[in-house]
Amino acid sequence: MRPNELVTTEALDAFEKRILEKIEALLQPEKRPGKQWLKSKDVRKLLNISPGTLQNLRINGTLSFTKIGGMMYYKLEDIQKVLEGGKQ
């Protein structure tokens, strides 16, 4: 982007749509056979968020999880629902 160039809301909307489509494609179960549960580090990498942001998503109930032996796991379908705008 050049210093004098403005970004339009239409361009931002198109960018957001492209990003969401790419994330949703990564989350498709047929693209990731057998992987129905993700660890925290995988979710953070996939959503490009910090550990604190992921913790906030857990605390406020936006993203459900299962804790087994100190490790937290997230269902792939729950992550898809969050991306689609639905709350768990």
PyMOL Python script that loads the backbone (N, CA, C, O; Angstrom):
from pymol import cmd

cmd.read_pdbstr("""\
ATOM      1  N   MET A   1       0.836  -1.182   0.000  1.00  0.00           N
ATOM      2  CA  MET A   1       0.000   0.000   0.000  1.00  0.00           C
ATOM      3  C   MET A   1       0.880   1.244   0.000  1.00  0.00           C
ATOM      4  O   MET A   1       1.871   1.323   0.726  1.00  0.00           O
ATOM      5  N   ARG A   2       0.514   2.174  -0.795  1.00  0.00           N
ATOM      6  CA  ARG A   2       1.267   3.426  -0.888  1.00  0.00           C
ATOM      7  C   ARG A   2       0.815   4.388   0.215  1.00  0.00           C
ATOM      8  O   ARG A   2      -0.308   4.267   0.707  1.00  0.00           O
ATOM      9  N   PRO A   3       1.665   5.339   0.613  1.00  0.00           N
ATOM     10  CA  PRO A   3       1.317   6.256   1.705  1.00  0.00           C
ATOM     11  C   PRO A   3       0.028   7.045   1.466  1.00  0.00           C
ATOM     12  O   PRO A   3      -0.685   7.335   2.426  1.00  0.00           O
ATOM     13  N   ASN A   4      -0.291   7.395   0.240  1.00  0.00           N
ATOM     14  CA  ASN A   4      -1.461   8.212  -0.034  1.00  0.00           C
ATOM     15  C   ASN A   4      -2.693   7.394  -0.416  1.00  0.00           C
ATOM     16  O   ASN A   4      -3.733   7.964  -0.746  1.00  0.00           O
ATOM     17  N   GLU A   5      -2.589   6.087  -0.376  1.00  0.00           N
ATOM     18  CA  GLU A   5      -3.673   5.214  -0.803  1.00  0.00           C
ATOM     19  C   GLU A   5      -4.613   4.917   0.368  1.00  0.00           C
ATOM     20  O   GLU A   5      -4.169   4.595   1.470  1.00  0.00           O
ATOM     21  N   LEU A   6      -5.918   5.030   0.109  1.00  0.00           N
ATOM     22  CA  LEU A   6      -6.916   4.749   1.135  1.00  0.00           C
ATOM     23  C   LEU A   6      -7.476   3.344   0.954  1.00  0.00           C
ATOM     24  O   LEU A   6      -7.584   2.842  -0.165  1.00  0.00           O
ATOM     25  N   VAL A   7      -7.823   2.728   2.057  1.00  0.00           N
ATOM     26  CA  VAL A   7      -8.440   1.420   2.017  1.00  0.00           C
ATOM     27  C   VAL A   7      -9.941   1.618   2.190  1.00  0.00           C
ATOM     28  O   VAL A   7     -10.387   2.266   3.138  1.00  0.00           O
ATOM     29  N   THR A   8     -10.711   1.058   1.271  1.00  0.00           N
ATOM     30  CA  THR A   8     -12.168   1.210   1.340  1.00  0.00           C
ATOM     31  C   THR A   8     -12.764   0.113   2.203  1.00  0.00           C
ATOM     32  O   THR A   8     -12.141  -0.925   2.424  1.00  0.00           O
ATOM     33  N   THR A   9     -13.969   0.350   2.686  1.00  0.00           N
ATOM     34  CA  THR A   9     -14.661  -0.672   3.469  1.00  0.00           C
ATOM     35  C   THR A   9     -14.965  -1.887   2.605  1.00  0.00           C
ATOM     36  O   THR A   9     -14.981  -3.012   3.106  1.00  0.00           O
ATOM     37  N   GLU A  10     -15.202  -1.679   1.329  1.00  0.00           N
ATOM     38  CA  GLU A  10     -15.451  -2.798   0.419  1.00  0.00           C
ATOM     39  C   GLU A  10     -14.220  -3.689   0.307  1.00  0.00           C
ATOM     40  O   GLU A  10     -14.328  -4.916   0.294  1.00  0.00           O
ATOM     41  N   ALA A  11     -13.050  -3.060   0.227  1.00  0.00           N
ATOM     42  CA  ALA A  11     -11.807  -3.823   0.141  1.00  0.00           C
ATOM     43  C   ALA A  11     -11.573  -4.610   1.433  1.00  0.00           C
ATOM     44  O   ALA A  11     -11.135  -5.760   1.388  1.00  0.00           O
ATOM     45  N   LEU A  12     -11.863  -3.996   2.580  1.00  0.00           N
ATOM     46  CA  LEU A  12     -11.716  -4.687   3.855  1.00  0.00           C
ATOM     47  C   LEU A  12     -12.701  -5.844   3.973  1.00  0.00           C
ATOM     48  O   LEU A  12     -12.345  -6.912   4.471  1.00  0.00           O
ATOM     49  N   ASP A  13     -13.935  -5.641   3.519  1.00  0.00           N
ATOM     50  CA  ASP A  13     -14.934  -6.719   3.538  1.00  0.00           C
ATOM     51  C   ASP A  13     -14.493  -7.887   2.665  1.00  0.00           C
ATOM     52  O   ASP A  13     -14.635  -9.046   3.055  1.00  0.00           O
ATOM     53  N   ALA A  14     -13.960  -7.584   1.493  1.00  0.00           N
ATOM     54  CA  ALA A  14     -13.492  -8.634   0.584  1.00  0.00           C
ATOM     55  C   ALA A  14     -12.312  -9.385   1.205  1.00  0.00           C
ATOM     56  O   ALA A  14     -12.221 -10.608   1.094  1.00  0.00           O
ATOM     57  N   PHE A  15     -11.418  -8.653   1.854  1.00  0.00           N
ATOM     58  CA  PHE A  15     -10.270  -9.270   2.518  1.00  0.00           C
ATOM     59  C   PHE A  15     -10.731 -10.195   3.645  1.00  0.00           C
ATOM     60  O   PHE A  15     -10.238 -11.315   3.779  1.00  0.00           O
ATOM     61  N   GLU A  16     -11.674  -9.720   4.445  1.00  0.00           N
ATOM     62  CA  GLU A  16     -12.211 -10.535   5.536  1.00  0.00           C
ATOM     63  C   GLU A  16     -12.844 -11.820   4.998  1.00  0.00           C
ATOM     64  O   GLU A  16     -12.647 -12.898   5.560  1.00  0.00           O
ATOM     65  N   LYS A  17     -13.593 -11.700   3.923  1.00  0.00           N
ATOM     66  CA  LYS A  17     -14.245 -12.863   3.324  1.00  0.00           C
ATOM     67  C   LYS A  17     -13.203 -13.883   2.854  1.00  0.00           C
ATOM     68  O   LYS A  17     -13.363 -15.084   3.075  1.00  0.00           O
ATOM     69  N   ARG A  18     -12.137 -13.404   2.207  1.00  0.00           N
ATOM     70  CA  ARG A  18     -11.086 -14.307   1.732  1.00  0.00           C
ATOM     71  C   ARG A  18     -10.399 -15.018   2.890  1.00  0.00           C
ATOM     72  O   ARG A  18     -10.135 -16.218   2.817  1.00  0.00           O
ATOM     73  N   ILE A  19     -10.111 -14.285   3.950  1.00  0.00           N
ATOM     74  CA  ILE A  19      -9.462 -14.873   5.125  1.00  0.00           C
ATOM     75  C   ILE A  19     -10.361 -15.943   5.750  1.00  0.00           C
ATOM     76  O   ILE A  19      -9.894 -17.039   6.060  1.00  0.00           O
ATOM     77  N   LEU A  20     -11.645 -15.632   5.937  1.00  0.00           N
ATOM     78  CA  LEU A  20     -12.564 -16.602   6.526  1.00  0.00           C
ATOM     79  C   LEU A  20     -12.710 -17.843   5.663  1.00  0.00           C
ATOM     80  O   LEU A  20     -12.790 -18.955   6.185  1.00  0.00           O
ATOM     81  N   GLU A  21     -12.746 -17.669   4.356  1.00  0.00           N
ATOM     82  CA  GLU A  21     -12.845 -18.819   3.452  1.00  0.00           C
ATOM     83  C   GLU A  21     -11.618 -19.723   3.588  1.00  0.00           C
ATOM     84  O   GLU A  21     -11.740 -20.948   3.578  1.00  0.00           O
ATOM     85  N   LYS A  22     -10.443 -19.115   3.714  1.00  0.00           N
ATOM     86  CA  LYS A  22      -9.224 -19.904   3.867  1.00  0.00           C
ATOM     87  C   LYS A  22      -9.218 -20.658   5.189  1.00  0.00           C
ATOM     88  O   LYS A  22      -8.828 -21.824   5.231  1.00  0.00           O
ATOM     89  N   ILE A  23      -9.645 -20.009   6.267  1.00  0.00           N
ATOM     90  CA  ILE A  23      -9.695 -20.662   7.574  1.00  0.00           C
ATOM     91  C   ILE A  23     -10.701 -21.802   7.553  1.00  0.00           C
ATOM     92  O   ILE A  23     -10.422 -22.896   8.044  1.00  0.00           O
ATOM     93  N   GLU A  24     -11.874 -21.543   6.982  1.00  0.00           N
ATOM     94  CA  GLU A  24     -12.903 -22.583   6.910  1.00  0.00           C
ATOM     95  C   GLU A  24     -12.425 -23.775   6.079  1.00  0.00           C
ATOM     96  O   GLU A  24     -12.732 -24.922   6.404  1.00  0.00           O
ATOM     97  N   ALA A  25     -11.683 -23.510   5.022  1.00  0.00           N
ATOM     98  CA  ALA A  25     -11.154 -24.602   4.200  1.00  0.00           C
ATOM     99  C   ALA A  25     -10.176 -25.454   5.009  1.00  0.00           C
ATOM    100  O   ALA A  25     -10.143 -26.676   4.860  1.00  0.00           O
ATOM    101  N   LEU A  26      -9.384 -24.812   5.862  1.00  0.00           N
ATOM    102  CA  LEU A  26      -8.448 -25.550   6.705  1.00  0.00           C
ATOM    103  C   LEU A  26      -9.169 -26.403   7.742  1.00  0.00           C
ATOM    104  O   LEU A  26      -8.660 -27.440   8.168  1.00  0.00           O
ATOM    105  N   LEU A  27     -10.346 -25.961   8.141  1.00  0.00           N
ATOM    106  CA  LEU A  27     -11.084 -26.661   9.185  1.00  0.00           C
ATOM    107  C   LEU A  27     -11.976 -27.781   8.667  1.00  0.00           C
ATOM    108  O   LEU A  27     -12.543 -28.532   9.460  1.00  0.00           O
ATOM    109  N   GLN A  28     -12.108 -27.903   7.372  1.00  0.00           N
ATOM    110  CA  GLN A  28     -12.972 -28.949   6.813  1.00  0.00           C
ATOM    111  C   GLN A  28     -12.442 -30.320   7.234  1.00  0.00           C
ATOM    112  O   GLN A  28     -11.269 -30.629   7.022  1.00  0.00           O
ATOM    113  N   PRO A  29     -13.320 -31.149   7.837  1.00  0.00           N
ATOM    114  CA  PRO A  29     -12.865 -32.463   8.316  1.00  0.00           C
ATOM    115  C   PRO A  29     -12.236 -33.325   7.219  1.00  0.00           C
ATOM    116  O   PRO A  29     -11.290 -34.064   7.491  1.00  0.00           O
ATOM    117  N   GLU A  30     -12.742 -33.243   5.983  1.00  0.00           N
ATOM    118  CA  GLU A  30     -12.168 -34.063   4.915  1.00  0.00           C
ATOM    119  C   GLU A  30     -10.747 -33.636   4.569  1.00  0.00           C
ATOM    120  O   GLU A  30      -9.993 -34.422   3.995  1.00  0.00           O
ATOM    121  N   LYS A  31     -10.369 -32.412   4.904  1.00  0.00           N
ATOM    122  CA  LYS A  31      -9.007 -31.943   4.655  1.00  0.00           C
ATOM    123  C   LYS A  31      -8.055 -32.397   5.762  1.00  0.00           C
ATOM    124  O   LYS A  31      -6.839 -32.436   5.573  1.00  0.00           O
ATOM    125  N   ARG A  32      -8.620 -32.736   6.909  1.00  0.00           N
ATOM    126  CA  ARG A  32      -7.820 -33.164   8.050  1.00  0.00           C
ATOM    127  C   ARG A  32      -8.381 -34.476   8.573  1.00  0.00           C
ATOM    128  O   ARG A  32      -8.979 -34.499   9.649  1.00  0.00           O
ATOM    129  N   PRO A  33      -8.203 -35.560   7.846  1.00  0.00           N
ATOM    130  CA  PRO A  33      -8.803 -36.831   8.246  1.00  0.00           C
ATOM    131  C   PRO A  33      -8.327 -37.287   9.621  1.00  0.00           C
ATOM    132  O   PRO A  33      -7.138 -37.254   9.936  1.00  0.00           O
ATOM    133  N   GLY A  34      -9.289 -37.710  10.422  1.00  0.00           N
ATOM    134  CA  GLY A  34      -8.984 -38.266  11.720  1.00  0.00           C
ATOM    135  C   GLY A  34      -8.684 -37.259  12.812  1.00  0.00           C
ATOM    136  O   GLY A  34      -8.608 -37.641  13.980  1.00  0.00           O
ATOM    137  N   LYS A  35      -8.514 -36.014  12.488  1.00  0.00           N
ATOM    138  CA  LYS A  35      -8.175 -35.010  13.500  1.00  0.00           C
ATOM    139  C   LYS A  35      -9.430 -34.237  13.883  1.00  0.00           C
ATOM    140  O   LYS A  35      -9.761 -33.229  13.257  1.00  0.00           O
ATOM    141  N   GLN A  36     -10.122 -34.706  14.905  1.00  0.00           N
ATOM    142  CA  GLN A  36     -11.352 -34.058  15.356  1.00  0.00           C
ATOM    143  C   GLN A  36     -11.124 -33.151  16.560  1.00  0.00           C
ATOM    144  O   GLN A  36     -11.961 -32.300  16.858  1.00  0.00           O
ATOM    145  N   TRP A  37     -10.020 -33.320  17.244  1.00  0.00           N
ATOM    146  CA  TRP A  37      -9.699 -32.528  18.422  1.00  0.00           C
ATOM    147  C   TRP A  37      -8.356 -31.832  18.214  1.00  0.00           C
ATOM    148  O   TRP A  37      -7.421 -32.410  17.663  1.00  0.00           O
ATOM    149  N   LEU A  38      -8.279 -30.585  18.664  1.00  0.00           N
ATOM    150  CA  LEU A  38      -7.038 -29.819  18.534  1.00  0.00           C
ATOM    151  C   LEU A  38      -6.555 -29.387  19.914  1.00  0.00           C
ATOM    152  O   LEU A  38      -7.355 -29.123  20.811  1.00  0.00           O
ATOM    153  N   LYS A  39      -5.240 -29.318  20.069  1.00  0.00           N
ATOM    154  CA  LYS A  39      -4.654 -28.799  21.298  1.00  0.00           C
ATOM    155  C   LYS A  39      -4.647 -27.279  21.232  1.00  0.00           C
ATOM    156  O   LYS A  39      -4.825 -26.689  20.166  1.00  0.00           O
ATOM    157  N   SER A  40      -4.441 -26.657  22.379  1.00  0.00           N
ATOM    158  CA  SER A  40      -4.441 -25.188  22.470  1.00  0.00           C
ATOM    159  C   SER A  40      -3.472 -24.549  21.481  1.00  0.00           C
ATOM    160  O   SER A  40      -3.817 -23.569  20.820  1.00  0.00           O
ATOM    161  N   LYS A  41      -2.258 -25.098  21.375  1.00  0.00           N
ATOM    162  CA  LYS A  41      -1.269 -24.479  20.479  1.00  0.00           C
ATOM    163  C   LYS A  41      -1.734 -24.532  19.021  1.00  0.00           C
ATOM    164  O   LYS A  41      -1.467 -23.613  18.247  1.00  0.00           O
ATOM    165  N   ASP A  42      -2.433 -25.616  18.650  1.00  0.00           N
ATOM    166  CA  ASP A  42      -2.933 -25.731  17.280  1.00  0.00           C
ATOM    167  C   ASP A  42      -4.052 -24.729  17.012  1.00  0.00           C
ATOM    168  O   ASP A  42      -4.129 -24.144  15.932  1.00  0.00           O
ATOM    169  N   VAL A  43      -4.919 -24.538  18.008  1.00  0.00           N
ATOM    170  CA  VAL A  43      -6.022 -23.575  17.872  1.00  0.00           C
ATOM    171  C   VAL A  43      -5.464 -22.161  17.762  1.00  0.00           C
ATOM    172  O   VAL A  43      -5.913 -21.374  16.928  1.00  0.00           O
ATOM    173  N   ARG A  44      -4.482 -21.840  18.608  1.00  0.00           N
ATOM    174  CA  ARG A  44      -3.877 -20.503  18.553  1.00  0.00           C
ATOM    175  C   ARG A  44      -3.231 -20.249  17.206  1.00  0.00           C
ATOM    176  O   ARG A  44      -3.363 -19.163  16.640  1.00  0.00           O
ATOM    177  N   LYS A  45      -2.529 -21.253  16.690  1.00  0.00           N
ATOM    178  CA  LYS A  45      -1.878 -21.103  15.387  1.00  0.00           C
ATOM    179  C   LYS A  45      -2.912 -20.949  14.275  1.00  0.00           C
ATOM    180  O   LYS A  45      -2.762 -20.106  13.391  1.00  0.00           O
ATOM    181  N   LEU A  46      -3.952 -21.761  14.326  1.00  0.00           N
ATOM    182  CA  LEU A  46      -4.989 -21.735  13.311  1.00  0.00           C
ATOM    183  C   LEU A  46      -5.731 -20.395  13.283  1.00  0.00           C
ATOM    184  O   LEU A  46      -6.000 -19.847  12.214  1.00  0.00           O
ATOM    185  N   LEU A  47      -6.056 -19.878  14.467  1.00  0.00           N
ATOM    186  CA  LEU A  47      -6.803 -18.623  14.559  1.00  0.00           C
ATOM    187  C   LEU A  47      -5.895 -17.405  14.635  1.00  0.00           C
ATOM    188  O   LEU A  47      -6.369 -16.269  14.597  1.00  0.00           O
ATOM    189  N   ASN A  48      -4.586 -17.640  14.744  1.00  0.00           N
ATOM    190  CA  ASN A  48      -3.609 -16.563  14.856  1.00  0.00           C
ATOM    191  C   ASN A  48      -3.927 -15.656  16.048  1.00  0.00           C
ATOM    192  O   ASN A  48      -4.044 -14.438  15.916  1.00  0.00           O
ATOM    193  N   ILE A  49      -4.063 -16.294  17.220  1.00  0.00           N
ATOM    194  CA  ILE A  49      -4.374 -15.555  18.439  1.00  0.00           C
ATOM    195  C   ILE A  49      -3.356 -15.899  19.517  1.00  0.00           C
ATOM    196  O   ILE A  49      -2.645 -16.899  19.427  1.00  0.00           O
ATOM    197  N   SER A  50      -3.303 -15.055  20.531  1.00  0.00           N
ATOM    198  CA  SER A  50      -2.361 -15.258  21.638  1.00  0.00           C
ATOM    199  C   SER A  50      -2.956 -16.215  22.662  1.00  0.00           C
ATOM    200  O   SER A  50      -4.157 -16.485  22.641  1.00  0.00           O
ATOM    201  N   PRO A  51      -2.111 -16.731  23.565  1.00  0.00           N
ATOM    202  CA  PRO A  51      -2.633 -17.586  24.632  1.00  0.00           C
ATOM    203  C   PRO A  51      -3.691 -16.870  25.486  1.00  0.00           C
ATOM    204  O   PRO A  51      -4.666 -17.488  25.913  1.00  0.00           O
ATOM    205  N   GLY A  52      -3.497 -15.585  25.728  1.00  0.00           N
ATOM    206  CA  GLY A  52      -4.465 -14.816  26.521  1.00  0.00           C
ATOM    207  C   GLY A  52      -5.812 -14.697  25.829  1.00  0.00           C
ATOM    208  O   GLY A  52      -6.857 -14.782  26.475  1.00  0.00           O
ATOM    209  N   THR A  53      -5.789 -14.503  24.524  1.00  0.00           N
ATOM    210  CA  THR A  53      -7.043 -14.414  23.772  1.00  0.00           C
ATOM    211  C   THR A  53      -7.774 -15.742  23.808  1.00  0.00           C
ATOM    212  O   THR A  53      -8.995 -15.774  23.968  1.00  0.00           O
ATOM    213  N   LEU A  54      -7.046 -16.833  23.664  1.00  0.00           N
ATOM    214  CA  LEU A  54      -7.672 -18.149  23.736  1.00  0.00           C
ATOM    215  C   LEU A  54      -8.260 -18.380  25.127  1.00  0.00           C
ATOM    216  O   LEU A  54      -9.347 -18.944  25.260  1.00  0.00           O
ATOM    217  N   GLN A  55      -7.549 -17.948  26.147  1.00  0.00           N
ATOM    218  CA  GLN A  55      -8.067 -18.069  27.510  1.00  0.00           C
ATOM    219  C   GLN A  55      -9.362 -17.268  27.662  1.00  0.00           C
ATOM    220  O   GLN A  55     -10.314 -17.745  28.280  1.00  0.00           O
ATOM    221  N   ASN A  56      -9.404 -16.070  27.109  1.00  0.00           N
ATOM    222  CA  ASN A  56     -10.623 -15.259  27.173  1.00  0.00           C
ATOM    223  C   ASN A  56     -11.789 -15.942  26.458  1.00  0.00           C
ATOM    224  O   ASN A  56     -12.923 -15.883  26.932  1.00  0.00           O
ATOM    225  N   LEU A  57     -11.522 -16.586  25.327  1.00  0.00           N
ATOM    226  CA  LEU A  57     -12.577 -17.306  24.608  1.00  0.00           C
ATOM    227  C   LEU A  57     -13.118 -18.455  25.457  1.00  0.00           C
ATOM    228  O   LEU A  57     -14.312 -18.753  25.411  1.00  0.00           O
ATOM    229  N   ARG A  58     -12.249 -19.098  26.228  1.00  0.00           N
ATOM    230  CA  ARG A  58     -12.697 -20.162  27.130  1.00  0.00           C
ATOM    231  C   ARG A  58     -13.503 -19.588  28.285  1.00  0.00           C
ATOM    232  O   ARG A  58     -14.576 -20.095  28.611  1.00  0.00           O
ATOM    233  N   ILE A  59     -12.986 -18.529  28.905  1.00  0.00           N
ATOM    234  CA  ILE A  59     -13.613 -17.943  30.091  1.00  0.00           C
ATOM    235  C   ILE A  59     -15.007 -17.406  29.784  1.00  0.00           C
ATOM    236  O   ILE A  59     -15.946 -17.634  30.547  1.00  0.00           O
ATOM    237  N   ASN A  60     -15.143 -16.688  28.659  1.00  0.00           N
ATOM    238  CA  ASN A  60     -16.449 -16.095  28.365  1.00  0.00           C
ATOM    239  C   ASN A  60     -17.398 -17.062  27.669  1.00  0.00           C
ATOM    240  O   ASN A  60     -18.512 -16.686  27.306  1.00  0.00           O
ATOM    241  N   GLY A  61     -16.960 -18.313  27.480  1.00  0.00           N
ATOM    242  CA  GLY A  61     -17.843 -19.334  26.927  1.00  0.00           C
ATOM    243  C   GLY A  61     -17.982 -19.308  25.423  1.00  0.00           C
ATOM    244  O   GLY A  61     -18.833 -20.007  24.873  1.00  0.00           O
ATOM    245  N   THR A  62     -17.171 -18.522  24.747  1.00  0.00           N
ATOM    246  CA  THR A  62     -17.238 -18.457  23.290  1.00  0.00           C
ATOM    247  C   THR A  62     -16.762 -19.757  22.662  1.00  0.00           C
ATOM    248  O   THR A  62     -17.293 -20.190  21.639  1.00  0.00           O
ATOM    249  N   LEU A  63     -15.765 -20.375  23.273  1.00  0.00           N
ATOM    250  CA  LEU A  63     -15.205 -21.609  22.730  1.00  0.00           C
ATOM    251  C   LEU A  63     -15.168 -22.665  23.833  1.00  0.00           C
ATOM    252  O   LEU A  63     -14.494 -22.500  24.850  1.00  0.00           O
ATOM    253  N   SER A  64     -15.901 -23.741  23.613  1.00  0.00           N
ATOM    254  CA  SER A  64     -15.907 -24.813  24.614  1.00  0.00           C
ATOM    255  C   SER A  64     -14.651 -25.669  24.462  1.00  0.00           C
ATOM    256  O   SER A  64     -14.020 -25.694  23.405  1.00  0.00           O
ATOM    257  N   PHE A  65     -14.303 -26.369  25.541  1.00  0.00           N
ATOM    258  CA  PHE A  65     -13.096 -27.181  25.548  1.00  0.00           C
ATOM    259  C   PHE A  65     -13.282 -28.340  26.507  1.00  0.00           C
ATOM    260  O   PHE A  65     -14.210 -28.361  27.315  1.00  0.00           O
ATOM    261  N   THR A  66     -12.387 -29.294  26.401  1.00  0.00           N
ATOM    262  CA  THR A  66     -12.347 -30.430  27.317  1.00  0.00           C
ATOM    263  C   THR A  66     -10.944 -30.511  27.882  1.00  0.00           C
ATOM    264  O   THR A  66      -9.958 -30.467  27.146  1.00  0.00           O
ATOM    265  N   LYS A  67     -10.864 -30.628  29.203  1.00  0.00           N
ATOM    266  CA  LYS A  67      -9.557 -30.692  29.853  1.00  0.00           C
ATOM    267  C   LYS A  67      -9.294 -32.131  30.284  1.00  0.00           C
ATOM    268  O   LYS A  67     -10.080 -32.729  31.019  1.00  0.00           O
ATOM    269  N   ILE A  68      -8.185 -32.667  29.818  1.00  0.00           N
ATOM    270  CA  ILE A  68      -7.797 -34.035  30.156  1.00  0.00           C
ATOM    271  C   ILE A  68      -6.353 -34.002  30.638  1.00  0.00           C
ATOM    272  O   ILE A  68      -5.437 -33.686  29.879  1.00  0.00           O
ATOM    273  N   GLY A  69      -6.167 -34.330  31.896  1.00  0.00           N
ATOM    274  CA  GLY A  69      -4.817 -34.383  32.452  1.00  0.00           C
ATOM    275  C   GLY A  69      -4.022 -33.101  32.293  1.00  0.00           C
ATOM    276  O   GLY A  69      -2.824 -33.155  32.015  1.00  0.00           O
ATOM    277  N   GLY A  70      -4.645 -31.968  32.459  1.00  0.00           N
ATOM    278  CA  GLY A  70      -3.951 -30.691  32.350  1.00  0.00           C
ATOM    279  C   GLY A  70      -3.852 -30.138  30.942  1.00  0.00           C
ATOM    280  O   GLY A  70      -3.436 -28.994  30.758  1.00  0.00           O
ATOM    281  N   MET A  71      -4.225 -30.927  29.947  1.00  0.00           N
ATOM    282  CA  MET A  71      -4.214 -30.466  28.550  1.00  0.00           C
ATOM    283  C   MET A  71      -5.632 -30.100  28.135  1.00  0.00           C
ATOM    284  O   MET A  71      -6.589 -30.782  28.501  1.00  0.00           O
ATOM    285  N   MET A  72      -5.762 -29.028  27.373  1.00  0.00           N
ATOM    286  CA  MET A  72      -7.073 -28.611  26.880  1.00  0.00           C
ATOM    287  C   MET A  72      -7.203 -28.967  25.410  1.00  0.00           C
ATOM    288  O   MET A  72      -6.288 -28.757  24.614  1.00  0.00           O
ATOM    289  N   TYR A  73      -8.360 -29.509  25.074  1.00  0.00           N
ATOM    290  CA  TYR A  73      -8.650 -29.924  23.706  1.00  0.00           C
ATOM    291  C   TYR A  73      -9.922 -29.245  23.227  1.00  0.00           C
ATOM    292  O   TYR A  73     -10.850 -29.011  24.002  1.00  0.00           O
ATOM    293  N   TYR A  74      -9.951 -28.932  21.929  1.00  0.00           N
ATOM    294  CA  TYR A  74     -11.066 -28.211  21.324  1.00  0.00           C
ATOM    295  C   TYR A  74     -11.572 -29.005  20.130  1.00  0.00           C
ATOM    296  O   TYR A  74     -10.784 -29.487  19.316  1.00  0.00           O
ATOM    297  N   LYS A  75     -12.890 -29.140  20.030  1.00  0.00           N
ATOM    298  CA  LYS A  75     -13.476 -29.843  18.890  1.00  0.00           C
ATOM    299  C   LYS A  75     -13.376 -28.969  17.652  1.00  0.00           C
ATOM    300  O   LYS A  75     -13.595 -27.759  17.706  1.00  0.00           O
ATOM    301  N   LEU A  76     -13.049 -29.590  16.558  1.00  0.00           N
ATOM    302  CA  LEU A  76     -12.948 -28.874  15.296  1.00  0.00           C
ATOM    303  C   LEU A  76     -14.274 -28.222  14.928  1.00  0.00           C
ATOM    304  O   LEU A  76     -14.299 -27.087  14.452  1.00  0.00           O
ATOM    305  N   GLU A  77     -15.373 -28.934  15.147  1.00  0.00           N
ATOM    306  CA  GLU A  77     -16.692 -28.389  14.794  1.00  0.00           C
ATOM    307  C   GLU A  77     -17.045 -27.179  15.658  1.00  0.00           C
ATOM    308  O   GLU A  77     -17.750 -26.283  15.194  1.00  0.00           O
ATOM    309  N   ASP A  78     -16.568 -27.135  16.907  1.00  0.00           N
ATOM    310  CA  ASP A  78     -16.816 -25.968  17.758  1.00  0.00           C
ATOM    311  C   ASP A  78     -16.064 -24.750  17.239  1.00  0.00           C
ATOM    312  O   ASP A  78     -16.577 -23.632  17.277  1.00  0.00           O
ATOM    313  N   ILE A  79     -14.854 -24.971  16.756  1.00  0.00           N
ATOM    314  CA  ILE A  79     -14.076 -23.865  16.190  1.00  0.00           C
ATOM    315  C   ILE A  79     -14.771 -23.340  14.934  1.00  0.00           C
ATOM    316  O   ILE A  79     -14.821 -22.132  14.704  1.00  0.00           O
ATOM    317  N   GLN A  80     -15.303 -24.251  14.129  1.00  0.00           N
ATOM    318  CA  GLN A  80     -16.034 -23.840  12.923  1.00  0.00           C
ATOM    319  C   GLN A  80     -17.238 -22.983  13.295  1.00  0.00           C
ATOM    320  O   GLN A  80     -17.498 -21.971  12.644  1.00  0.00           O
ATOM    321  N   LYS A  81     -17.970 -23.370  14.324  1.00  0.00           N
ATOM    322  CA  LYS A  81     -19.143 -22.608  14.762  1.00  0.00           C
ATOM    323  C   LYS A  81     -18.754 -21.204  15.216  1.00  0.00           C
ATOM    324  O   LYS A  81     -19.454 -20.236  14.920  1.00  0.00           O
ATOM    325  N   VAL A  82     -17.650 -21.098  15.927  1.00  0.00           N
ATOM    326  CA  VAL A  82     -17.181 -19.795  16.370  1.00  0.00           C
ATOM    327  C   VAL A  82     -16.832 -18.920  15.165  1.00  0.00           C
ATOM    328  O   VAL A  82     -17.168 -17.736  15.127  1.00  0.00           O
ATOM    329  N   LEU A  83     -16.159 -19.515  14.187  1.00  0.00           N
ATOM    330  CA  LEU A  83     -15.799 -18.771  12.973  1.00  0.00           C
ATOM    331  C   LEU A  83     -17.039 -18.309  12.202  1.00  0.00           C
ATOM    332  O   LEU A  83     -17.030 -17.253  11.568  1.00  0.00           O
ATOM    333  N   GLU A  84     -18.088 -19.100  12.264  1.00  0.00           N
ATOM    334  CA  GLU A  84     -19.328 -18.744  11.568  1.00  0.00           C
ATOM    335  C   GLU A  84     -20.157 -17.747  12.360  1.00  0.00           C
ATOM    336  O   GLU A  84     -21.211 -17.313  11.896  1.00  0.00           O
ATOM    337  N   GLY A  85     -19.693 -17.377  13.558  1.00  0.00           N
ATOM    338  CA  GLY A  85     -20.375 -16.368  14.336  1.00  0.00           C
ATOM    339  C   GLY A  85     -21.297 -16.905  15.409  1.00  0.00           C
ATOM    340  O   GLY A  85     -21.936 -16.123  16.112  1.00  0.00           O
ATOM    341  N   GLY A  86     -21.385 -18.219  15.556  1.00  0.00           N
ATOM    342  CA  GLY A  86     -22.255 -18.800  16.589  1.00  0.00           C
ATOM    343  C   GLY A  86     -21.496 -19.026  17.865  1.00  0.00           C
ATOM    344  O   GLY A  86     -20.320 -19.390  17.857  1.00  0.00           O
ATOM    345  N   LYS A  87     -22.181 -18.807  18.959  1.00  0.00           N
ATOM    346  CA  LYS A  87     -21.567 -19.007  20.265  1.00  0.00           C
ATOM    347  C   LYS A  87     -21.882 -20.409  20.750  1.00  0.00           C
ATOM    348  O   LYS A  87     -22.970 -20.925  20.490  1.00  0.00           O
ATOM    349  N   GLN A  88     -20.954 -21.029  21.447  1.00  0.00           N
ATOM    350  CA  GLN A  88     -21.132 -22.390  21.953  1.00  0.00           C
ATOM    351  C   GLN A  88     -22.049 -22.397  23.151  1.00  0.00           C
ATOM    352  O   GLN A  88     -22.318 -23.457  23.716  1.00  0.00           O
TER     353      GLN A  88
END
""", "prot")
cmd.dss("prot")
cmd.show_as("cartoon", "prot")
cmd.util.cbc("prot")
cmd.orient("prot")
